Amino acid sequence: MKLVFFRGKVPNFGDELNTTVWQSVLPQGFLDDDESDLFVGIGSIIGDHLPTSARKHVMGSGYAGYMGRPDLSDGSWNIAFVRGPRTAAFLGLPAEKAICDSAILLRTMDLPAPTPGIDVAFMPHYESLERGFWAEACKLAGITLIDATDPTDKILGQIKGARVLITEAMHGAIVADALRTPWIGVKPIYRGHHMKWLDWSEALSIDLRVHDLKPSSVLELYVGATGRGGENGRSGRLNESVLSALPNKILTWRAAQHLKALAKEEPQLSSDQAIADVTDRALAAVNRFVADYSVTAARA
């Protein structure tokens, strides 16, 4: 059974958690390179892009509209559980299949020690790191930047060590909540990432508060205004224009001041009872799947 998750041109914390979580939670040797069975893990990766010829086992994944709606009636899907009630409703699944994002299983693992010396930290979406000037904005604001493209263990230590995390990256909030680090959510500048926050938060009965995020560059301003990704064509080079130099400086300064203001907002956490219950349900679903699959494989 092969683990599948999204991998772009740079590592992304939320997706790379798959290699950390499943290596620890699943029995040794459970995963291999056999593509006839696919283990669909952490991320918004439920969609019609996955091969119809493979048996697909979904373990806490979500649907965010990045791909087309899959045909769950074709006999190739085995849904253990999904990220939240919005994914379940969209796919026509029973409500009990909506447990939570499987990154919550970090709570069952031995994790890196907290990184000392962090007060307020900010974790931009990994795409915003490319489009904006968040390292400079954080420096101006006196806030620690958490780079979503850094190694997973480094980021886990930083989130554990922070007093509070401001995050545009949804898995920043998911992991902070799981590890009991108070977090302040901000709306991703690219609006295509908004719905999945509600999918996850509703699974934990969180009354989600997300704040606007000021763009730190001309390119981010364009992406926020148009809803376009800005990766390709002329728009992708907006930050490189000579005419953008002064506006970029102004936008970065304004973004820094806004981060300082956000740090004064009241942070959020799911209830201790909710996080404990959902963790138990997710772990039970994984263990049940492993046991059933092992029995089936032994009979084959």
C-alpha positions as CSV (number, residue, x, y, z in Angstrom):
1,M,0.0,0.0,0.0
2,K,1.5,3.3,-1.1
3,L,1.1,6.6,0.8
4,V,-0.1,9.4,-1.4
5,F,-0.1,13.1,-0.6
6,F,0.5,16.4,-2.4
7,R,4.1,17.4,-3.1
8,G,4.8,20.6,-5.0
9,K,8.0,22.2,-6.1
10,V,8.9,23.0,-2.4
11,P,8.1,21.1,0.8
12,N,5.0,22.2,2.6
13,F,4.5,21.5,6.3
14,G,0.9,20.2,6.2
15,D,1.7,17.8,3.4
16,E,5.0,16.7,4.8
17,L,3.4,15.7,8.1
18,N,2.3,12.6,6.3
19,T,5.8,11.2,6.4
20,T,6.1,12.0,10.2
21,V,2.6,10.8,11.3
22,W,2.2,7.6,9.4
23,Q,5.7,6.4,10.0
24,S,4.9,6.5,13.7
25,V,1.2,5.5,13.8
26,L,1.2,2.6,11.3
27,P,2.9,-0.7,11.9
28,Q,6.4,-1.0,10.4
29,G,6.2,-2.3,6.9
30,F,2.5,-1.5,6.4
31,L,3.3,1.0,3.7
32,D,5.2,0.1,0.6
33,D,5.3,1.1,-3.1
34,D,2.4,-1.1,-4.3
35,E,0.2,1.4,-6.2
36,S,-2.8,-1.0,-6.4
37,D,-3.7,0.2,-2.9
38,L,-3.3,3.9,-2.1
39,F,-3.3,5.3,1.5
40,V,-4.8,8.8,1.1
41,G,-3.5,10.8,4.1
42,I,-3.2,14.3,5.4
43,G,-4.3,17.1,3.0
44,S,-7.0,18.3,0.7
45,I,-6.4,15.4,-1.7
46,I,-9.7,13.7,-2.2
47,G,-10.6,14.2,-5.9
48,D,-11.0,12.7,-9.3
49,H,-7.3,12.8,-10.0
50,L,-6.5,9.6,-8.2
51,P,-6.4,6.5,-10.5
52,T,-9.7,4.6,-10.8
53,S,-7.7,1.4,-11.1
54,A,-6.4,1.6,-7.5
55,R,-8.2,0.9,-4.3
56,K,-8.1,4.2,-2.3
57,H,-8.2,4.2,1.5
58,V,-9.0,7.7,2.9
59,M,-7.6,8.5,6.4
60,G,-8.7,12.0,7.5
61,S,-8.2,13.7,4.2
62,G,-10.4,16.6,3.0
63,Y,-12.0,17.9,-0.1
64,A,-11.4,21.6,-0.9
65,G,-12.4,21.9,-4.6
66,Y,-8.9,21.8,-5.9
67,M,-9.8,18.8,-8.0
68,G,-13.1,17.5,-9.4
69,R,-15.6,15.5,-7.3
70,P,-14.7,11.8,-7.2
71,D,-17.1,9.1,-8.0
72,L,-17.3,7.2,-4.6
73,S,-19.8,4.7,-6.1
74,D,-17.2,3.2,-8.5
75,G,-16.2,0.6,-5.9
76,S,-12.6,1.8,-5.5
77,W,-13.0,4.0,-2.4
78,N,-12.8,2.9,1.2
79,I,-13.4,5.9,3.5
80,A,-12.2,5.3,7.0
81,F,-12.8,9.0,8.0
82,V,-12.6,12.5,6.5
83,R,-11.4,15.8,7.8
84,G,-14.7,17.4,8.6
85,P,-18.5,17.7,8.1
86,R,-18.2,19.8,5.0
87,T,-16.1,17.2,3.2
88,A,-18.6,14.5,4.4
89,A,-21.6,16.4,3.2
90,F,-20.1,17.2,-0.2
91,L,-19.2,13.6,-0.8
92,G,-22.6,12.3,0.6
93,L,-21.0,10.4,3.5
94,P,-22.6,9.7,6.8
95,A,-21.9,12.3,9.5
96,E,-20.0,9.9,11.6
97,K,-17.3,9.7,8.9
98,A,-16.4,13.3,9.7
99,I,-13.9,12.9,12.5
100,C,-11.0,15.4,12.0
101,D,-7.8,16.0,10.1
102,S,-5.5,13.1,10.8
103,A,-2.6,15.5,11.8
104,I,-4.4,15.3,15.2
105,L,-2.6,12.0,15.6
106,L,0.5,14.0,16.5
107,R,-1.0,14.0,20.0
108,T,-0.2,10.2,20.2
109,M,3.4,10.6,19.3
110,D,6.8,11.5,20.8
111,L,7.6,15.0,19.4
112,P,10.6,17.3,19.4
113,A,11.1,19.5,22.4
114,P,9.7,23.0,22.4
115,T,12.0,25.6,20.8
116,P,12.9,28.1,23.5
117,G,12.8,31.9,23.2
118,I,9.7,32.2,21.0
119,D,6.9,34.6,22.1
120,V,4.6,35.3,19.1
121,A,5.2,33.5,15.9
122,F,3.6,33.8,12.4
123,M,3.3,31.0,9.9
124,P,2.3,32.2,6.4
125,H,0.9,29.8,3.9
126,Y,3.8,28.4,1.9
127,E,2.6,30.1,-1.2
128,S,2.6,33.5,0.6
129,L,6.3,32.9,1.4
130,E,7.0,33.0,-2.4
131,R,4.6,35.9,-3.2
132,G,5.3,38.2,-0.2
133,F,8.0,39.6,2.0
134,W,7.1,38.0,5.3
135,A,10.6,37.5,6.6
136,E,11.1,41.3,6.5
137,A,7.6,41.9,7.9
138,C,8.1,39.6,10.8
139,K,11.5,41.3,11.5
140,L,9.9,44.7,11.6
141,A,7.1,43.4,13.8
142,G,9.5,41.6,16.3
143,I,7.7,38.3,15.6
144,T,9.2,34.9,14.8
145,L,8.6,33.7,11.3
146,I,7.8,30.0,11.0
147,D,8.7,28.8,7.5
148,A,6.3,26.2,6.2
149,T,9.0,24.8,3.9
150,D,11.4,24.0,6.8
151,P,11.9,20.5,8.1
152,T,8.8,19.1,10.0
153,D,10.6,18.5,13.3
154,K,11.9,22.1,13.3
155,I,8.4,23.5,12.8
156,L,6.9,21.2,15.4
157,G,9.4,22.5,18.0
158,Q,8.7,26.1,17.1
159,I,4.9,25.6,17.4
160,K,5.2,23.8,20.7
161,G,7.5,26.6,22.0
162,A,5.5,29.6,20.9
163,R,3.3,31.4,23.4
164,V,0.8,32.1,20.6
165,L,0.8,31.4,16.8
166,I,-0.7,33.6,14.2
167,T,-1.2,31.4,11.2
168,E,-2.4,31.7,7.6
169,A,-1.5,28.1,7.1
170,M,-4.4,25.8,8.1
171,H,-2.0,23.1,9.3
172,G,-0.4,25.7,11.5
173,A,-3.7,26.0,13.3
174,I,-4.4,22.3,13.3
175,V,-1.1,21.4,14.8
176,A,-1.1,24.3,17.3
177,D,-4.6,23.3,18.4
178,A,-3.5,19.6,18.7
179,L,-0.4,20.6,20.8
180,R,-2.4,23.1,22.8
181,T,-0.6,26.2,21.6
182,P,-3.1,29.1,21.4
183,W,-3.5,30.3,17.8
184,I,-4.9,33.2,15.9
185,G,-6.2,32.4,12.5
186,V,-6.0,34.7,9.5
187,K,-7.7,34.3,6.1
188,P,-5.4,33.1,3.4
189,I,-4.7,35.8,0.9
190,Y,-5.6,33.4,-1.8
191,R,-9.3,32.9,-1.3
192,G,-9.3,29.4,-2.7
193,H,-8.0,28.2,0.6
194,H,-10.8,29.5,2.8
195,M,-13.4,26.7,2.9
196,K,-11.2,24.0,4.2
197,W,-10.7,26.0,7.5
198,L,-14.4,25.6,8.2
199,D,-14.3,21.9,7.4
200,W,-11.6,21.3,10.0
201,S,-12.8,23.7,12.7
202,E,-16.4,22.5,12.6
203,A,-15.2,18.9,13.3
204,L,-13.9,20.3,16.7
205,S,-16.9,22.5,17.4
206,I,-14.6,25.6,17.2
207,D,-16.4,28.9,16.8
208,L,-13.8,30.0,14.2
209,R,-12.6,33.5,14.2
210,V,-10.4,34.4,11.2
211,H,-8.9,37.8,10.7
212,D,-8.0,39.6,7.4
213,L,-4.3,39.5,6.5
214,K,-2.7,42.6,5.0
215,P,-0.6,41.7,1.9
216,S,3.1,42.3,2.1
217,S,3.8,42.7,-1.6
218,V,2.3,44.0,-4.8
219,L,1.9,40.4,-6.0
220,E,-0.1,39.4,-2.9
221,L,-2.2,42.5,-3.3
222,Y,-3.0,41.3,-6.9
223,V,-3.8,37.7,-5.7
224,G,-6.1,39.0,-3.0
225,A,-7.9,41.3,-5.3
226,T,-8.4,39.0,-8.2
227,G,-8.5,35.5,-6.6
228,R,-5.9,34.4,-9.1
229,G,-2.8,32.4,-8.1
230,G,-0.3,34.7,-9.7
231,E,2.3,32.0,-10.3
232,N,2.4,32.3,-14.0
233,G,2.7,34.9,-16.7
234,R,3.3,38.6,-16.2
235,S,1.5,38.7,-12.8
236,G,4.0,36.3,-11.3
237,R,6.8,38.9,-12.0
238,L,4.9,41.9,-10.4
239,N,7.4,42.0,-7.4
240,E,10.3,42.2,-9.8
241,S,9.2,45.5,-11.5
242,V,11.2,48.6,-10.7
243,L,7.9,50.4,-10.3
244,S,7.0,47.9,-7.5
245,A,9.9,48.7,-5.3
246,L,8.4,51.5,-3.3
247,P,4.9,50.0,-3.1
248,N,6.4,46.8,-1.8
249,K,8.3,48.6,1.0
250,I,5.0,50.3,2.0
251,L,3.0,47.1,1.9
252,T,5.6,45.2,3.9
253,W,5.7,47.9,6.6
254,R,1.9,47.9,6.7
255,A,1.8,44.1,7.0
256,A,4.3,44.3,9.9
257,Q,2.1,46.8,11.7
258,H,-0.9,44.6,11.1
259,L,0.9,41.5,12.5
260,K,1.6,43.5,15.7
261,A,-2.1,44.3,16.0
262,L,-3.1,40.7,15.4
263,A,-0.8,39.6,18.2
264,K,-3.1,41.5,20.6
265,E,-6.2,39.6,19.5
266,E,-7.6,36.8,21.7
267,P,-6.3,33.4,20.5
268,Q,-8.3,30.3,20.1
269,L,-8.2,26.6,21.2
270,S,-10.7,23.8,20.9
271,S,-11.9,22.4,24.2
272,D,-9.7,19.9,26.0
273,Q,-12.7,17.4,25.9
274,A,-13.3,17.9,22.1
275,I,-9.6,17.4,21.2
276,A,-9.3,14.3,23.4
277,D,-12.5,12.7,22.0
278,V,-11.6,13.4,18.4
279,T,-8.0,12.0,18.9
280,D,-9.4,8.8,20.4
281,R,-11.9,8.4,17.5
282,A,-9.2,9.0,14.8
283,L,-6.8,6.6,16.4
284,A,-9.5,4.0,16.8
285,A,-10.5,4.4,13.1
286,V,-6.9,3.9,12.0
287,N,-6.3,0.9,14.2
288,R,-9.6,-0.7,13.0
289,F,-8.6,-0.1,9.4
290,V,-5.1,-1.6,9.9
291,A,-6.7,-4.7,11.6
292,D,-9.3,-5.2,8.9
293,Y,-6.8,-4.7,6.1
294,S,-4.3,-7.1,7.7
295,V,-7.0,-9.8,8.0
296,T,-8.0,-9.3,4.3
297,A,-4.4,-9.4,3.1
298,A,-3.8,-12.7,5.1
299,R,-6.8,-14.3,3.4
300,A,-5.7,-13.3,-0.1
